[in-house]
Amino acid sequence: MGSSEKAEWDEVHVTSIRSVTTNESLELRSQYTDQEYNQLKRKVDRYLLPLMWLCHGLQQVDKACVGTQAMFGLIEDTGLIGQQFAWLTTIFYITYMCFEFPSIVLLQRYSMGRILSLYIIFWGFIVLCMGFAQNFAQLMALRALQGVFECLISPGFLLVVGTWYTTREHPSRALVFQSGFAGMSIFADSVNYGIGTVTDRNPNFQAWRYMSFFLGSLTIVAGILCLLFLGTPSEVRWLSSEEKRIARARVLSNQTGHDRTGFKHWNWEQAKECLVDPVFWLAGLNSILGAIPNGALTSFAGILGTTFGFTNLQVLILSIPKNVFSIIFFVLIGILATRKKNVRMWLMIISNIPAIVGFLVIAILPNEQQYKWTKWGAYFMTSPFITATFFAWSLVPSNVAGRTKRTVMSTFTFVGYCVGNMTGPQIFQAKDAPRYIPAIITCAICLAAQMIVIFLWRHVLVSRNRRLDQRMSELGISEDDRLKIGKDLGEQDCTDIQNPFFRYVT
C-alpha cells in the first residue's frame, strides 16, 4: 500500500469513527439476533404492506378510472369534444409534476405518515366530487386538484420502504404495493361492471358518476386507516421503543442514513452533485420513456378495446385476467430480484420485449372481427412493461444516499414520470381514430429506447462497482470493513458518491 493511498485510507477511517452514531451503530448491529430481525420484519409486513397495497392500488385505479368512465357516458354527458378527454389526463400530470417537489419537501420536514394520510383523504374527496361534474371546466379543475394530492403517494411510499427494509428487500416490497394497481383493478372493475349493467336496464342511468362515488368513498376510508398505522419507524405507534431500535439496526447496512423526519437543513452540495451525476439524467429519461405508453393506455385502453370489437362491459371483464397475470408476474420477479443479486436491471430490459411485440401487432392488424381476439392477446402482452418503471423507482432508495440528494433524485424521477404520462394521451389524436396507428407505434419506439437507456444506466453502476472492488483490493480492505465504514458514513448523511465504499445495486 503506497503512502498516499494509506493517507487516504486513514482519512476516511478517521472520519468514519468520528461519527456521532458509530458506537451506537456498532452496538445496535451486534445487539440483536437474526430471529429478532425476522420477527420484526414479519410484523412490519403485516402492518404496512396491505395498507400500501390498498392505497397505491386506489391511486392508480382512481386516476385511470376516466378511461373506464369514458366507455359509460362521461364524454357524452359532459359534452367533451376533440382532445378534451385527453386533456383530463394531461392536466392531472401537470399539477402532479408541479406540486411533487414541494410535497416531498413536506415529507422530509414533517411527519411522513401524517402528511401521506392527509393527502390520501383529500384526493378521496376530490374523486367523489367528480361524480357531480357537469362540464369540461369542472372536470379539468377536479382532475388538476386530484393531481396535486396524488403526486406524493408513489415517491412517499418508496421513501417509507427505504426506512423499513434492507436494500435486498426493496424490490420485492416495492413491487408488492405497486402490484396493488392490478389487484385493486380486479376489485374495482368487478364493482364497476355491476354498476355498468344498470345502464342496460336503464339507459338514462349515468353509471360513470356512481363509479366516482364508489372509488372516492373507498379512498377516504383508506386514508383514515393510514392516519392510524402509516409512518416511519420513529413515527408509528404500533412499535415499542425496543422494536424501533431493532428497526433502525436492520437498515443500517443500506448506508443511506436514518429515518427521522423533521430536519430543516437543505444540503446544496448534494443537490449540485445530482446535476453532474449521469445516473440522475438516465433515471429521468427512463421515467419519461416508460411513462409515455403508460399514460396512453391509462386513458385509451378501454377505448382501444371497444375498437377491437368488444362491448364496454366485455372490456371490463377482459381486463380481469390481464390484471391477474400482472399480479403473478410482479410477485415472481419480485421474488427473483430478492433472491438473485443484481438482476433488477436485466429484468427491466427483458420485460419490455413482449410489450414492444404487442404494440406492433395492434398497429399492424386491422380492426376486423376475425382479429379482435388476436389484438386483445397483443394488448395482453403489454402487461410487463411497467416493470421497468417500478423497478427504477426501487433503485432510488437502494442506490442513492444523502437526504437531499435522494429527495432531488426522487423528485426528478417522478417529474419524468409526469412528463411522460402527460405526453402519452396527447399522442392519441382524434384524427387517427379508431386505430390510432401513429400513437401505438410511438409506444413501441419509446419502450425500445428505454431498453437502451437502462443498459447505459446499468453500465455506469457496474463500472463504479468495479472501481470499488479495485480500490478495496489495492487498500487491502475486507468486505466487513467496507460494510462497517460504509454504514457509518451513511449515518453522517454522505451521498453515495461521497462514500467511497458504497456499492450499487443493479
GUNU-418624 format. One record per residue (C-alpha): residue in three letters; z, x, y. Coordinates in steps of 0.25 Angstrom, whole numbers, padded with zeros to 4 digits, always signed. Layout:
<sites>
ALAZXY;...
</sites>
This chain:
<sites>
MET+0000+0000+0000;GLY-0004+0006+0014;SER+0005+0007+0025;SER-0002-0003+0034;GLU-0002-0013+0022;LYS+0013-0010+0019;ALA+0016-0013+0034;GLU+0008-0026+0034;TRP+0015-0030+0021;ASP+0029-0026+0027;GLU+0026-0034+0040;VAL+0022-0047+0032;HIS+0034-0045+0023;VAL+0044-0043+0034;THR+0038-0055+0042;SER+0040-0064+0029;ILE+0054-0060+0026;ARG+0058-0063+0041;SER+0054-0077+0039;VAL+0066-0086+0042;THR+0063-0094+0030;THR+0061-0083+0020;ASN+0075-0083+0014;GLU+0075-0098+0013;SER+0061-0098+0007;LEU+0065-0088-0004;GLU+0078-0096-0007;LEU+0070-0109-0008;ARG+0059-0103-0017;SER+0069-0098-0027;GLN+0080-0109-0026;TYR+0073-0120-0033;THR+0067-0121-0047;ASP+0053-0126-0051;GLN+0059-0138-0057;GLU+0065-0142-0043;TYR+0052-0139-0036;ASN+0045-0148-0046;GLN+0055-0159-0045;LEU+0053-0159-0030;LYS+0038-0159-0031;ARG+0039-0172-0040;LYS+0048-0179-0030;VAL+0039-0175-0019;ASP+0026-0180-0027;ARG+0033-0193-0029;TYR+0037-0196-0015;LEU+0025-0190-0007;LEU+0012-0191-0016;PRO+0012-0206-0018;LEU+0015-0208-0003;MET+0004-0199+0002;TRP-0006-0204-0009;LEU-0004-0218-0003;CYS-0005-0214+0012;HIS-0017-0205+0010;GLY-0024-0215+0002;LEU-0021-0226+0012;GLN-0026-0217+0023;GLN-0039-0215+0016;VAL-0041-0229+0012;ASP-0037-0235+0026;LYS-0047-0226+0033;ALA-0058-0229+0023;CYS-0056-0243+0022;VAL-0066-0246+0033;GLY-0077-0243+0023;THR-0071-0254+0013;GLN-0069-0264+0025;ALA-0084-0262+0029;MET-0088-0268+0016;PHE-0079-0280+0019;GLY-0084-0284+0032;LEU-0077-0274+0042;ILE-0091-0271+0049;GLU-0095-0285+0050;ASP-0082-0291+0054;THR-0080-0281+0065;GLY-0095-0280+0070;LEU-0097-0266+0067;ILE-0111-0260+0069;GLY-0119-0247+0067;GLN-0110-0235+0066;GLN-0097-0243+0070;PHE-0092-0243+0056;ALA-0094-0228+0054;TRP-0086-0226+0067;LEU-0074-0233+0061;THR-0072-0221+0052;THR-0077-0210+0063;ILE-0067-0215+0073;PHE-0056-0214+0063;TYR-0058-0200+0060;ILE-0060-0197+0075;THR-0046-0201+0078;TYR-0041-0195+0065;MET-0046-0182+0070;CYS-0041-0183+0084;PHE-0027-0186+0080;GLU-0025-0178+0068;PHE-0021-0165+0075;PRO-0010-0171+0083;SER-0005-0179+0071;ILE-0004-0167+0063;VAL+0004-0160+0074;LEU+0013-0172+0074;LEU+0015-0169+0059;GLN+0019-0155+0062;ARG+0029-0159+0073;TYR+0036-0171+0068;SER+0040-0177+0054;MET+0027-0177+0045;GLY+0031-0188+0037;ARG+0035-0198+0048;ILE+0022-0195+0056;LEU+0013-0197+0044;SER+0020-0210+0041;LEU+0019-0216+0055;TYR+0004-0212+0055;ILE+0002-0220+0042;ILE+0009-0232+0047;PHE+0001-0232+0060;TRP-0012-0231+0053;GLY-0008-0242+0043;PHE-0006-0252+0055;ILE-0020-0248+0060;VAL-0027-0250+0047;LEU-0020-0264+0047;CYS-0025-0267+0061;MET-0039-0264+0057;GLY-0039-0277+0049;PHE-0039-0284+0063;ALA-0050-0277+0069;GLN-0062-0285+0075;ASN-0072-0275+0080;PHE-0077-0261+0081;ALA-0068-0257+0092;GLN-0055-0262+0085;LEU-0059-0255+0072;MET-0062-0242+0080;ALA-0049-0242+0087;LEU-0041-0245+0074;ARG-0049-0234+0066;ALA-0046-0224+0077;LEU-0031-0227+0076;GLN-0032-0226+0061;GLY-0038-0212+0062;VAL-0026-0208+0071;PHE-0016-0212+0061;GLU-0023-0208+0048;CYS-0026-0194+0053;LEU-0013-0188+0049;ILE-0011-0192+0035;SER-0020-0183+0027;PRO-0016-0170+0035;GLY-0002-0175+0035;PHE-0001-0177+0020;LEU-0007-0163+0018;LEU+0004-0157+0026;VAL+0014-0165+0019;VAL+0008-0160+0006;GLY+0009-0145+0011;THR+0024-0147+0014;TRP+0028-0152+0000;TYR+0019-0145-0010;THR+0015-0131-0014;THR+0001-0126-0012;ARG-0003-0129-0026;GLU+0001-0143-0025;HIS-0006-0146-0012;PRO-0020-0150-0018;SER-0014-0160-0029;ARG-0004-0166-0019;ALA-0015-0168-0008;LEU-0025-0174-0018;VAL-0014-0184-0023;PHE-0012-0190-0009;GLN-0027-0188-0006;SER-0031-0196-0019;GLY-0024-0208-0012;PHE-0037-0212-0006;ALA-0043-0214-0019;GLY-0030-0221-0025;MET-0028-0230-0013;SER-0043-0233-0012;ILE-0042-0239-0026;PHE-0030-0248-0022;ALA-0036-0251-0008;ASP-0050-0254-0014;SER-0044-0263-0024;VAL-0036-0271-0014;ASN-0048-0271-0004;TYR-0056-0277-0016;GLY-0047-0288-0017;ILE-0047-0291-0002;GLY-0062-0290-0002;THR-0064-0300-0013;VAL-0058-0311-0004;THR-0071-0309+0004;ASP-0079-0314-0008;ARG-0071-0327-0007;ASN-0070-0328+0008;PRO-0082-0321+0015;ASN-0074-0323+0029;PHE-0063-0314+0024;GLN-0063-0301+0031;ALA-0058-0292+0019;TRP-0058-0279+0027;ARG-0047-0284+0037;TYR-0037-0286+0025;MET-0041-0272+0019;SER-0035-0267+0032;PHE-0023-0275+0032;PHE-0020-0271+0017;LEU-0022-0256+0020;GLY-0015-0256+0033;SER-0002-0262+0027;LEU-0002-0253+0015;THR-0003-0241+0025;ILE+0009-0245+0033;VAL+0017-0246+0021;ALA+0013-0232+0016;GLY+0017-0227+0030;ILE+0031-0233+0029;LEU+0033-0226+0015;CYS+0028-0213+0022;LEU+0039-0214+0032;LEU+0049-0214+0021;PHE+0044-0203+0012;LEU+0033-0195+0018;GLY+0036-0181+0024;THR+0038-0166+0022;PRO+0050-0160+0014;SER+0058-0159+0026;GLU+0056-0173+0031;VAL+0057-0182+0019;ARG+0070-0189+0015;TRP+0068-0190+0000;LEU+0071-0176-0002;SER+0085-0169-0002;SER+0087-0157+0007;GLU+0087-0149-0006;GLU+0073-0155-0010;LYS+0068-0152+0003;ARG+0071-0137+0001;ILE+0064-0137-0012;ALA+0052-0144-0006;ARG+0051-0133+0004;ALA+0053-0122-0006;ARG+0042-0128-0014;VAL+0031-0126-0004;LEU+0035-0112+0002;SER+0025-0106-0007;ASN+0014-0113+0001;GLN+0016-0103+0012;THR+0013-0113+0023;GLY+0027-0115+0029;HIS+0037-0126+0029;ASP+0036-0141+0030;ARG+0045-0144+0042;THR+0038-0152+0053;GLY+0043-0154+0068;PHE+0038-0140+0072;LYS+0032-0140+0086;HIS+0026-0126+0086;TRP+0011-0124+0086;ASN+0006-0111+0082;TRP-0007-0108+0090;GLU-0009-0095+0082;GLN-0010-0103+0069;ALA-0020-0113+0076;LYS-0029-0102+0080;GLU-0029-0096+0066;CYS-0035-0109+0061;LEU-0047-0107+0070;VAL-0050-0093+0065;ASP-0048-0097+0050;PRO-0061-0101+0043;VAL-0053-0110+0034;PHE-0050-0118+0046;TRP-0064-0121+0048;LEU-0068-0122+0034;ALA-0057-0132+0031;GLY-0062-0141+0043;LEU-0077-0140+0039;ASN-0073-0144+0025;SER-0066-0156+0030;ILE-0078-0161+0039;LEU-0088-0159+0027;GLY-0079-0167+0017;ALA-0075-0178+0027;ILE-0090-0182+0031;PRO-0093-0188+0017;ASN-0078-0193+0017;GLY-0080-0201+0030;ALA-0093-0206+0026;LEU-0088-0212+0013;THR-0075-0217+0019;SER-0084-0227+0028;PHE-0096-0229+0020;ALA-0093-0228+0005;GLY-0091-0243+0004;ILE-0104-0246+0011;LEU-0111-0236+0003;GLY-0106-0243-0010;THR-0112-0256-0005;THR-0125-0249-0002;PHE-0126-0245-0017;GLY-0126-0260-0021;PHE-0111-0263-0023;THR-0103-0274-0016;ASN-0092-0271-0007;LEU-0082-0275-0018;GLN-0089-0267-0028;VAL-0088-0255-0019;LEU-0073-0257-0018;ILE-0071-0258-0034;LEU-0080-0246-0036;SER-0072-0237-0027;ILE-0060-0238-0036;PRO-0066-0229-0048;LYS-0070-0219-0037;ASN-0056-0218-0032;VAL-0050-0218-0046;PHE-0059-0206-0048;SER-0055-0199-0035;ILE-0040-0200-0039;ILE-0042-0194-0053;PHE-0051-0183-0047;PHE-0041-0180-0036;VAL-0030-0179-0046;LEU-0038-0170-0055;ILE-0042-0160-0045;GLY-0028-0160-0038;ILE-0022-0156-0052;LEU-0033-0146-0054;ALA-0031-0140-0040;THR-0016-0139-0042;ARG-0017-0132-0056;LYS-0028-0123-0053;LYS-0027-0113-0041;ASN-0038-0112-0031;VAL-0047-0123-0035;ARG-0046-0133-0024;MET-0058-0128-0016;TRP-0067-0127-0028;LEU-0063-0142-0031;MET-0066-0145-0017;ILE-0080-0140-0019;ILE-0083-0146-0032;SER-0078-0160-0028;ASN-0090-0161-0018;ILE-0101-0159-0028;PRO-0101-0173-0035;ALA-0099-0179-0021;ILE-0112-0172-0016;VAL-0120-0177-0028;GLY-0114-0191-0026;PHE-0119-0192-0011;LEU-0133-0186-0015;VAL-0134-0197-0026;ILE-0130-0208-0016;ALA-0140-0203-0006;ILE-0152-0202-0016;LEU-0151-0215-0023;PRO-0156-0228-0017;ASN-0147-0240-0015;GLU-0152-0248-0027;GLN-0145-0256-0037;GLN-0149-0246-0048;TYR-0142-0235-0041;LYS-0129-0241-0036;TRP-0120-0236-0047;THR-0126-0222-0047;LYS-0124-0222-0032;TRP-0109-0227-0034;GLY-0108-0215-0044;ALA-0113-0206-0034;TYR-0103-0211-0024;PHE-0092-0209-0035;MET-0096-0195-0035;THR-0092-0192-0021;SER-0077-0195-0024;PRO-0073-0180-0026;PHE-0078-0174-0013;ILE-0065-0178-0005;THR-0058-0167-0014;ALA-0063-0156-0004;THR-0057-0163+0008;PHE-0044-0166+0001;PHE-0042-0152-0005;ALA-0046-0146+0008;TRP-0034-0153+0014;SER-0025-0148+0004;LEU-0029-0134+0007;VAL-0023-0135+0021;PRO-0009-0135+0017;SER-0012-0125+0005;ASN-0019-0115+0013;VAL-0015-0116+0028;ALA-0002-0110+0033;GLY+0005-0111+0046;ARG+0009-0125+0052;THR+0000-0124+0064;LYS-0012-0119+0056;ARG-0010-0129+0045;THR-0010-0140+0056;VAL-0022-0135+0062;MET-0029-0134+0049;SER-0025-0147+0044;THR-0030-0154+0057;PHE-0043-0147+0057;THR-0046-0150+0043;PHE-0043-0165+0046;VAL-0051-0164+0058;GLY-0063-0160+0050;TYR-0060-0171+0040;CYS-0060-0181+0052;VAL-0074-0175+0058;GLY-0080-0177+0044;ASN-0075-0191+0042;MET-0079-0196+0056;THR-0093-0190+0053;GLY-0095-0196+0039;PRO-0096-0211+0043;GLN-0106-0207+0054;ILE-0116-0201+0045;PHE-0118-0215+0039;GLN-0127-0220+0049;ALA-0131-0235+0049;LYS-0145-0232+0049;ASP-0144-0225+0036;ALA-0138-0237+0029;PRO-0138-0241+0018;ARG-0140-0228+0010;TYR-0134-0218+0021;ILE-0142-0207+0015;PRO-0140-0196+0026;ALA-0125-0199+0026;ILE-0124-0197+0011;ILE-0132-0184+0011;THR-0123-0179+0022;CYS-0111-0181+0014;ALA-0117-0173+0003;ILE-0120-0162+0012;CYS-0106-0162+0018;LEU-0100-0160+0004;ALA-0109-0149+0001;ALA-0106-0142+0014;GLN-0091-0144+0011;MET-0092-0137-0002;ILE-0098-0124+0005;VAL-0086-0125+0015;ILE-0076-0126+0004;PHE-0082-0114-0003;LEU-0081-0106+0010;TRP-0067-0110+0013;ARG-0063-0106-0001;HIS-0069-0092+0001;VAL-0061-0090+0013;LEU-0048-0093+0006;VAL-0051-0085-0007;SER-0055-0073+0002;ARG-0041-0074+0009;ASN-0034-0075-0005;ARG-0042-0063-0010;ARG-0037-0055+0003;LEU-0023-0059+0000;ASP-0024-0054-0015;GLN-0029-0041-0010;ARG-0018-0040+0001;MET-0007-0043-0010;SER-0013-0032-0019;GLU-0014-0021-0009;LEU+0000-0024-0004;GLY+0006-0026-0018;ILE+0011-0040-0015;SER+0015-0049-0027;GLU+0011-0064-0027;ASP+0026-0067-0026;ASP+0027-0058-0013;ARG+0015-0065-0008;LEU+0021-0079-0010;LYS+0035-0075-0004;ILE+0029-0069+0009;GLY+0019-0080+0010;LYS+0029-0091+0009;ASP+0038-0084+0020;LEU+0026-0083+0029;GLY+0022-0097+0027;GLU+0037-0101+0031;GLN+0034-0093+0044;ASP+0022-0103+0047;CYS+0012-0091+0045;THR-0002-0096+0043;ASP-0010-0093+0030;ILE-0018-0082+0037;GLN-0005-0076+0044;ASN+0001-0076+0030;PRO-0005-0064+0023;PHE+0000-0069+0009;PHE-0006-0083+0010;ARG-0014-0087-0002;TYR-0025-0098+0000;VAL-0027-0110-0010;THR-0042-0112-0013;
</sites>
